[in-house]
């Protein structure tokens, strides 16, 4: 299961980077992505062991680290609460 979760996390960060430029992703759809990830966790029966967190993941040496959401063990905390990321996204001053 750990390998499957790592593959999903890699897909997510690469999808975010795919839809962005080097300045980062403009619309991460934080709550929609989090809800979809949580539905997958529920479907797999992993809700007591895993949750969705915010993090930074390295894509490769040339692209560096990108802000993302990922599936993590319950004892691992995110870099910031998902609600805070959602608020920042919805209240950006472009």
Buried (B, 14 or more C-beta within 10 A) or exposed (E): EEEEBEEEBBEBBBEBBEEBEEEEBEEBBBBEBBEBBBEBBEEBEBEEEBBBBBBEBEBEEEEEEBBBBBBBEEEEEBEEEBEEBBEEBEEEEE
